[in-house]
Amino acid sequence: MSVLARWCHRHRIVTVLLWLGLLVGLGAVSGAVGTKYSDSMSMPATESSKAMELLKGAMPAAAGDTDTVVWHTTGGTVNDPAAKERMTEALDAISTSPSVASVVSPYSPQGAQQVSKDGATAYAQVTFTGNARDVPKADVQHVIDLAKQARTTGLDVQLGGQAVQNTETVMGGASEIIGIVAALVVMTLVFRSLWAAALPILTAVAGVGTGVVGTGLLSHGMSIASVAPTLGVLVGLGVGIDYALFIVNRHRKGLMAGLTVQESVTKALNTSGRAVLFAGLTVVIALLGMLILGIGFLNGMAVSAALTVALTVLAAITLLPAMLGLLKMRVLSRAQRRQLAEHGPVPVQATGFWSRWAAKVQARPTGKALVALLVMVAVSLPVLSLRLGSSDAGNNPKSTTSRQAYDLMAGGFGAGSNGPLLLVAEAPTAQDKAALGTLVTELRTVPGVAQVAAAPMQDGQAVGTVRVVPTTSPQSAQTSDLITDLRDRVVPAAEHGTGLKVHVGGATATAADFASVLISKLPVFIAIIVGLGCLLMMVAFRSVLVPLLGVAMNLLTMGVAFGAIVAVFQWGWGSEALGAGAAGPVEAFAPVMIIAILFGLSMDYQVFLISRMHEEWTHTRDNRRAVRIGHGETGQVITAAAVIMACVFAAFVFGGQRMIAEFGIGLALAVLLDVLVLRMVLVPALMHRFGRANWWLPRWLDRLLPHVSVEGGPDAPAAEPGGHLEPVLQDVSR
């Protein structure tokens, strides 16, 4: 790390230009080739994916994305001449639009059931030539514009479907700006220098910008969801600003201690830089741990987020030292520069609020531990009612056309009309076709089924489709139960003794399959993440109790994140006010992503806190002093880091994307309570109670585990107050 620091400092102009060239070059390539994001949640081994593959092979035109144009009259019926003429004209124009394969109008014999019983609402099905992600947004927008032209005072026309929702989704926006401004304000208050505050922002933006562009290029080689870049920005900005903050903080201390700019940059990178490298690798490993789940949708998100974090680390250990060299002493505040000129080197001492707070925790640890534990448990309680699923247009903001179309469909045709099931049947013989007819009749008597419509099969056609409309909404637990009942009881009974093969598919079934597969693999993922964290802590601190304590804290932090998400998004406590739509299930992939992210962040803060305690314990063998000193000297830095990260995460809550808002709420609250309640209260309080047992490790296990110095080797300088993981893994990195 010393060699890298000196090179980047001496060649600072070259380093900055290399980063600028990398960002501009990748941006130019991305602009030329574009992106190819995919939001498919299908899994090859599930029944819904089999249904889709069968449909694509037999009826390619029917496999395209099907959206809906729905209209409602406030006076009269949709069959009144004026309304009928106006909508027929609009649908005819839509049917000849680019990327439109077919339109089924309620005014045609095939769409006769697409008029509500009261005659006030009707809908048309618009099938595009490809899936929602492949259809050009301009073509979808053209369809939307044609439909909106039919609106009058008494005729409300709205559109729903995945392709329509994609046109409403705006990637990026004000969220990033709000988060950056909030972080800049916090760091200006901490550093009292605008230059010092701006450096972490510039470093993080360089790393995140490169990561986002790189993610777009990766989308050509692997399946990456369209939400992945936004998620990468959310995580990358949070960790990137914090990582740069720790290095800048250590560099400023070096300058105040009398080091030259080059000496201070080298020392900062050789200590805090190693810590940043370790912390970043921890987050990357946690994110890439999702690859073991073998789910394509998550693989792309994991790789893109890991890439962004890795690039923010690279920016922190290369670009930042170069910019520190360019700024020279201006990284200090004017008061610090004046103090240094008048009084010479003055090492910064750890005094103030956090030192006094550490003494108070030492004096009364039990009571404070109980209060902290009660706070965490109380916030985590909603997690007991966690229900995973997939949001739909009913969770969109009320101002969107997709949400209004959803409400019109639910009002006119029932909640299930927004998520019909599609049964795809293989019926090659006459006997099989007869069995399919019997199944259609049986489906109309199944509890939870509101409507059944079978497409007529032509001569020689071996594949047929049956549209089943549930009585409940797509995200309802009852709809999931209906899917299970059809697959386990109704369909097998119809298939028995025949060659008929029926697969239950459609968007609603796909979402249910995705959640089911993910839930079944979640325990293995949690066990691997928890086990990895425990092992790393044990190697680092030669202790059994400290790793177990860290694992318990991580689980409490995850409970807080999910508790907040359930309360806001599943129970609906303020979700509409946040622009995140109505209450609904939590996105099925959210737990995996949040566990991976929080594992890395919590490990970072835990190692930072414990490393300073362990260093003092190694020197004095006095547990009370070790815990108090480590607590007091690290409080200010990790609290500032947590506030910055929480500000960045919280800024994404108001971006209008429900999935990202879930991450923003959960991560922001979890990070804040993790540091303020767990690391600053519960962990030191429990370690005061446990005494010397904190540092016990069986001799046989001590011989078995590799020896890694967290605080540095014998010749390493002692950690300065307020440093970050000072220094981590010196023996390994040297």
Residue pairs with C-beta under 8 A, 6 or more apart in sequence:
1 269
1 270
1 273
1 274
1 277
1 317
1 733
2 266
2 269
2 270
4 269
4 317
4 318
4 321
5 265
5 266
5 268
5 269
5 270
5 273
5 317
5 321
6 262
6 266
8 15
8 318
8 319
8 321
8 322
8 325
9 261
9 262
9 265
9 266
9 321
9 322
9 324
9 325
10 262
10 325
11 322
12 321
12 322
12 323
12 325
12 326
13 322
13 326
15 318
15 319
15 321
15 322
16 319
16 322
16 323
16 326
19 206
19 210
19 315
19 318
19 319
22 210
23 206
23 209
23 210
23 213
26 210
26 213
26 214
26 217
27 213
29 217
30 213
30 216
30 217
33 217
33 220
34 216
35 216
35 217
35 219
35 220
36 219
36 220
37 133
37 219
37 224
37 225
37 226
37 228
38 133
38 219
38 223
38 224
38 225
38 226
38 300
39 132
39 133
39 162
39 225
39 226
39 227
39 297
40 131
40 133
40 223
40 296
40 297
41 297
41 390
41 510
41 511
41 514
42 48
42 49
42 52
42 510
42 513
42 514
43 49
43 295
43 296
43 513
43 514
43 517
46 510
46 513
46 514
46 517
47 487
47 503
47 504
47 505
47 509
47 513
48 503
48 504
48 505
48 506
48 509
48 510
48 512
48 513
49 505
49 510
49 513
50 503
50 505
51 422
51 423
51 424
51 503
51 504
51 505
51 506
51 509
52 63
52 424
52 505
52 510
54 424
54 426
54 463
54 503
55 62
55 63
55 422
55 424
55 463
55 465
55 505
56 63
57 463
58 461
58 462
58 463
59 463
59 465
61 101
61 102
61 127
61 129
62 127
62 465
64 101
64 127
64 128
64 129
64 130
64 131
64 135
65 127
65 128
65 130
65 131
65 132
65 135
65 161
65 162
65 163
66 125
66 126
66 127
66 128
66 161
67 125
67 126
67 127
67 128
67 140
67 143
67 159
67 160
67 161
67 162
67 163
67 164
68 123
68 124
68 125
68 126
68 159
68 160
68 161
68 405
68 409
69 90
69 91
69 94
69 123
69 124
69 126
69 143
69 147
69 157
69 158
69 159
69 405
70 121
70 122
70 123
70 124
70 157
70 158
70 159
70 160
70 405
70 408
70 409
70 412
71 78
71 83
71 87
71 121
71 122
71 123
71 150
71 155
71 156
71 157
71 158
71 408
72 78
72 120
72 121
72 155
72 156
72 408
72 411
72 412
73 80
73 83
73 120
73 121
73 154
73 155
73 156
74 120
74 154
74 155
74 156
75 154
76 83
76 154
77 83
77 118
77 119
77 120
78 84
78 87
78 106
78 115
78 119
78 120
78 121
78 122
79 115
79 119
83 155
84 107
86 150
86 152
86 155
87 105
87 107
87 122
87 124
87 150
87 155
87 157
88 105
88 107
89 150
90 146
90 147
90 149
90 150
90 157
91 103
91 105
91 124
93 146
94 100
94 103
94 124
94 126
94 143
94 146
94 147
95 102
95 103
97 139
97 142
97 143
97 146
98 136
98 139
98 142
99 128
99 129
99 130
99 135
99 136
99 139
99 140
100 126
100 127
100 128
100 129
100 139
100 143
101 127
101 128
101 129
102 126
102 127
103 124
103 125
103 126
103 127
104 110
104 111
104 114
104 124
104 125
104 127
105 111
105 114
105 124
106 112
106 114
106 115
106 122
106 123
106 124
111 124
111 125
113 451
113 453
114 122
114 123
114 124
114 125
115 121
115 122
116 122
116 412
116 413
118 412
120 412
121 408
121 409
121 411
121 412
121 413
122 412
123 409
123 412
123 413
126 143
126 161
128 135
128 139
128 140
128 163
129 135
132 161
132 162
132 163
132 165
132 166
133 166
133 226
135 163
137 166
137 167
140 163
140 164
140 166
140 167
141 167
143 159
144 159
144 164
144 167
144 401
147 157
147 159
148 157
150 157
151 157
156 404
156 408
158 401
158 402
158 404
158 405
158 408
159 401
159 402
159 405
160 393
160 401
160 402
160 405
160 406
160 409
160 418
161 402
162 507
164 401
164 402
164 405
165 393
165 396
165 400
165 402
166 226
168 396
168 400
168 401
168 402
169 226
169 657
170 656
171 226
171 229
171 230
172 229
172 230
172 233
173 655
173 656
174 654
174 655
175 651
175 652
175 654
175 655
175 660
176 233
176 237
176 651
178 651
178 654
179 237
179 647
179 648
179 649
179 650
179 651
179 652
180 201
180 205
180 237
180 648
182 644
182 647
182 648
182 650
182 651
183 200
183 201
183 237
183 241
183 644
183 647
183 648
184 197
184 198
184 201
186 640
186 643
186 644
186 647
187 196
187 197
187 200
187 201
187 241
187 245
187 640
187 644
188 194
188 197
190 197
190 640
191 197
191 248
191 249
191 252
191 333
192 333
192 335
192 336
193 330
193 331
193 332
193 333
193 334
193 336
195 327
195 330
195 331
196 248
196 252
196 331
196 332
196 333
199 244
199 248
199 320
199 323
199 324
199 327
199 331
200 240
200 241
200 242
200 243
200 244
200 245
200 248
200 320
201 241
202 319
202 323
203 240
203 241
203 243
203 244
203 312
203 315
203 316
203 319
203 320
203 323
204 236
204 237
204 240
204 241
204 243
204 244
204 312
204 315
205 237
205 240
206 315
206 319
207 236
207 240
207 308
207 311
207 312
207 313
207 314
207 315
207 316
207 319
208 232
208 233
208 236
208 237
208 240
208 308
208 311
208 312
210 311
210 315
211 232
211 236
211 304
211 307
211 308
211 309
211 310
211 311
211 312
212 229
212 232
212 233
212 308
214 307
214 308
214 311
215 224
215 228
215 229
215 232
215 304
215 307
215 308
216 229
218 224
218 300
218 303
218 304
218 307
219 300
222 299
222 300
222 303
223 296
223 297
223 299
223 300
224 300
224 301
224 303
224 304
225 297
225 300
225 301
227 301
227 657
227 659
227 660
228 300
228 301
228 304
228 305
229 304
230 652
230 655
230 657
230 660
231 301
231 304
231 305
231 593
231 660
231 663
232 304
232 305
232 307
232 308
233 308
234 648
234 649
234 652
234 660
234 663
234 664
234 667
235 283
235 305
235 308
235 309
235 597
236 305
236 308
236 309
236 311
236 312
237 648
238 644
238 645
238 648
238 649
238 667
238 671
239 279
239 280
239 283
239 309
239 312
239 600
239 601
239 645
240 309
240 312
240 315
240 316
241 644
241 645
241 648
242 641
242 644
242 645
243 276
243 279
243 280
243 312
243 313
243 316
244 315
244 316
244 320
245 640
245 641
245 644
246 272
246 275
246 276
246 637
246 641
246 723
246 724
246 725
247 268
247 269
247 272
247 273
247 276
247 316
247 317
247 320
247 321
247 724
248 268
248 320
248 324
248 331
249 272
249 637
249 722
249 723
249 724
250 267
250 268
250 271
250 272
250 720
250 723
250 724
250 726
251 264
251 265
251 268
251 324
251 331
252 331
252 332
252 336
253 347
253 348
253 720
253 722
253 723
254 263
254 264
254 265
254 267
254 268
255 261
255 264
255 329
255 331
255 332
255 340
256 332
256 336
256 340
256 345
256 346
256 347
256 348
257 264
257 345
257 346
257 347
257 720
258 344
258 345
259 267
261 324
261 325
261 328
261 329
262 325
265 321
265 324
265 325
267 717
268 321
268 324
269 317
269 321
270 727
271 712
271 717
271 719
271 723
271 726
271 727
272 723
272 724
272 725
272 726
272 727
273 316
273 317
274 725
274 727
274 728
274 729
274 730
274 733
275 608
275 724
275 725
275 726
275 727
275 728
276 313
276 316
276 317
276 724
277 313
277 317
277 728
277 729
277 733
278 607
278 725
278 728
278 729
279 600
279 603
279 604
279 607
279 725
279 728
280 309
280 310
280 312
280 313
280 316
281 313
282 536
282 599
282 600
282 603
282 604
283 306
283 309
283 597
283 600
283 601
283 604
284 306
284 309
284 310
284 600
285 532
285 600
286 529
286 532
286 596
286 597
286 599
286 600
286 603
287 302
287 305
287 306
287 309
287 596
287 597
287 600
288 302
288 303
288 306
289 302
289 525
289 528
289 529
289 532
289 596
290 298
290 299
290 301
290 302
290 525
290 592
290 593
290 596
291 299
291 302
291 303
292 524
292 525
292 528
293 518
293 521
293 524
293 525
293 592
294 521
295 514
295 517
295 518
295 521
295 589
297 514
297 589
298 518
298 589
298 592
298 593
301 589
301 593
302 593
302 596
305 593
305 597
324 331
329 337
329 340
332 340
339 346
340 346
347 720
348 720
348 721
348 722
349 721
350 632
350 633
350 636
350 721
350 722
352 636
353 635
353 636
354 631
354 632
354 633
354 634
354 635
354 636
354 639
354 680
355 632
355 633
355 635
357 631
357 632
357 635
357 680
358 627
358 628
358 629
358 631
358 632
358 635
358 684
359 628
359 632
360 368
361 368
361 628
361 631
361 681
361 684
361 685
361 688
362 624
362 627
362 628
362 684
362 688
365 684
365 685
365 686
365 688
365 689
366 685
366 689
368 681
368 682
368 685
369 681
369 682
369 685
369 686
369 689
371 681
372 677
372 678
372 681
372 682
372 685
373 682
375 673
375 677
376 556
376 559
376 560
376 673
376 677
376 678
376 682
377 556
377 559
379 559
379 560
379 563
379 564
379 669
379 673
380 556
380 559
380 560
380 562
380 563
381 563
382 562
382 563
382 564
382 566
382 567
382 570
382 571
383 559
383 562
383 563
383 566
385 566
385 570
385 571
386 562
386 566
386 570
386 586
386 591
387 477
387 570
387 585
387 586
388 515
388 518
388 519
388 585
388 586
388 587
388 588
388 590
388 591
389 475
389 480
389 511
389 512
389 515
389 584
389 585
389 586
389 587
389 588
390 474
390 475
390 511
390 512
390 514
390 515
390 585
390 587
390 588
391 475
391 581
391 584
391 585
391 587
391 658
391 659
392 406
392 418
392 419
392 473
392 474
392 475
392 584
393 400
393 402
393 403
393 405
393 406
393 418
394 403
394 406
394 407
394 410
394 418
394 473
394 474
394 475
394 581
394 582
394 584
395 475
395 575
395 580
395 581
395 582
395 583
395 584
395 658
396 402
396 403
396 406
396 581
396 658
397 403
397 576
397 579
397 580
397 581
397 656
398 404
398 576
398 581
403 581
406 418
409 417
409 418
410 417
410 418
410 473
413 451
413 469
414 450
414 469
414 471
415 470
415 471
415 472
415 473
415 476
416 450
416 451
416 469
416 470
416 471
416 472
416 473
416 474
416 479
417 450
417 451
417 469
418 473
418 474
419 470
419 473
419 474
419 475
419 479
419 506
419 507
419 508
420 467
420 468
420 469
420 470
420 506
420 508
421 467
421 468
421 469
421 470
421 482
421 483
421 486
421 504
421 505
421 506
421 508
421 509
422 465
422 466
422 467
422 468
422 504
422 505
422 506
422 509
423 465
423 466
423 467
423 468
423 486
423 491
423 502
423 503
423 504
423 505
424 463
424 464
424 465
424 502
424 503
424 505
425 436
425 439
425 463
425 464
425 465
425 466
425 500
425 501
425 502
425 503
426 432
426 462
426 463
426 499
426 500
426 501
426 502
427 433
427 435
427 436
427 457
427 462
427 463
427 464
427 499
427 500
428 462
428 499
429 499
431 498
431 499
432 498
432 499
432 500
433 457
433 464
435 494
435 495
435 498
435 500
436 454
436 464
436 466
436 494
436 500
436 502
437 454
438 494
439 466
439 490
439 491
439 494
439 500
439 502
440 452
440 454
440 466
442 490
442 493
442 494
443 449
443 452
443 466
443 468
443 486
443 490
444 452
446 482
446 485
446 486
446 490
448 470
448 471
448 472
448 478
448 479
448 481
448 482
448 485
449 468
449 469
449 470
449 471
449 482
450 469
450 470
450 471
451 467
451 468
451 469
452 466
452 467
452 468
452 469
453 466
453 467
453 469
454 464
454 465
454 466
454 467
455 464
455 465
455 466
455 467
457 464
466 502
468 486
470 476
470 478
470 479
470 482
470 508
471 478
472 478
472 479
472 482
473 479
474 507
474 508
474 511
475 511
475 584
475 585
479 508
479 512
480 512
483 504
483 508
483 509
483 512
486 504
487 504
491 502
491 504
494 500
494 502
495 501
495 502
511 588
514 588
514 589
515 585
515 588
518 588
518 589
518 592
519 588
522 591
522 592
525 592
525 595
526 595
529 595
529 596
529 599
530 551
530 554
530 555
533 547
533 550
533 551
533 554
533 599
533 603
534 547
534 548
534 550
534 551
535 547
536 547
536 603
537 543
537 546
537 547
537 550
537 551
537 603
537 606
537 607
537 610
538 544
538 546
538 547
538 697
538 701
538 705
539 705
539 706
539 708
540 607
540 610
540 611
540 708
540 710
541 547
541 610
541 611
541 614
541 695
541 710
542 695
542 697
542 702
542 705
543 694
543 695
543 696
543 697
544 696
544 697
544 698
544 701
545 690
545 693
545 694
545 695
545 696
546 610
546 694
546 695
549 683
549 686
549 687
550 602
550 603
550 606
550 610
553 602
553 606
553 674
553 678
553 679
553 682
553 683
554 598
554 599
554 602
554 603
554 606
556 678
557 598
557 602
557 670
557 673
557 674
557 678
558 594
558 595
558 598
558 670
560 669
560 670
560 673
560 674
561 594
561 598
561 666
561 667
561 669
561 670
562 586
562 591
562 594
562 666
564 665
564 666
564 669
564 670
565 586
565 590
565 594
565 662
565 665
565 666
566 586
567 573
568 574
568 575
568 578
568 580
568 665
569 575
569 580
569 583
569 584
569 586
569 658
569 661
569 662
569 665
570 583
570 584
570 585
570 586
571 583
572 582
572 583
575 581
575 582
575 583
576 582
578 653
578 654
578 661
578 665
579 654
579 656
579 661
580 653
580 656
580 658
580 661
580 662
581 658
586 662
587 658
587 659
587 662
590 659
590 662
590 663
590 666
593 663
594 663
594 666
594 667
594 670
597 663
597 667
598 667
598 670
598 671
598 674
601 645
601 671
601 674
602 674
604 725
605 638
605 641
605 642
605 674
605 675
605 679
606 679
606 683
607 710
607 725
607 728
608 634
608 637
608 638
608 724
608 725
609 630
609 631
609 634
609 638
609 679
609 683
609 684
610 630
610 683
611 630
611 710
611 711
611 719
611 725
611 726
611 728
612 629
612 630
612 633
612 634
612 719
612 726
613 626
613 627
613 629
613 630
613 631
613 687
614 626
614 630
614 695
614 710
614 711
615 630
615 710
615 711
615 718
615 719
616 622
616 625
616 626
616 629
616 630
617 623
617 626
617 694
617 695
618 711
620 626
623 687
623 688
623 691
623 692
623 694
623 695
624 688
627 684
627 687
627 688
627 694
628 684
630 684
631 680
631 684
633 719
633 721
633 722
634 722
635 680
636 722
637 722
637 723
637 724
638 675
638 679
639 675
639 676
639 680
641 675
642 671
642 672
642 674
642 675
642 676
643 672
645 667
645 668
645 671
646 667
646 668
646 669
646 671
646 672
647 668
649 663
649 664
649 667
649 668
649 671
650 664
650 665
650 668
651 664
652 660
652 661
652 663
652 664
653 661
653 664
653 665
653 668
654 661
655 661
655 664
687 694
707 731
708 729
708 731
708 732
709 716
709 729
709 730
709 731
710 725
710 728
710 729
711 719
711 726
711 727
712 718
712 719
712 726
712 727
712 730
713 730
713 731
713 734
716 727
716 730
719 726
719 727
720 726
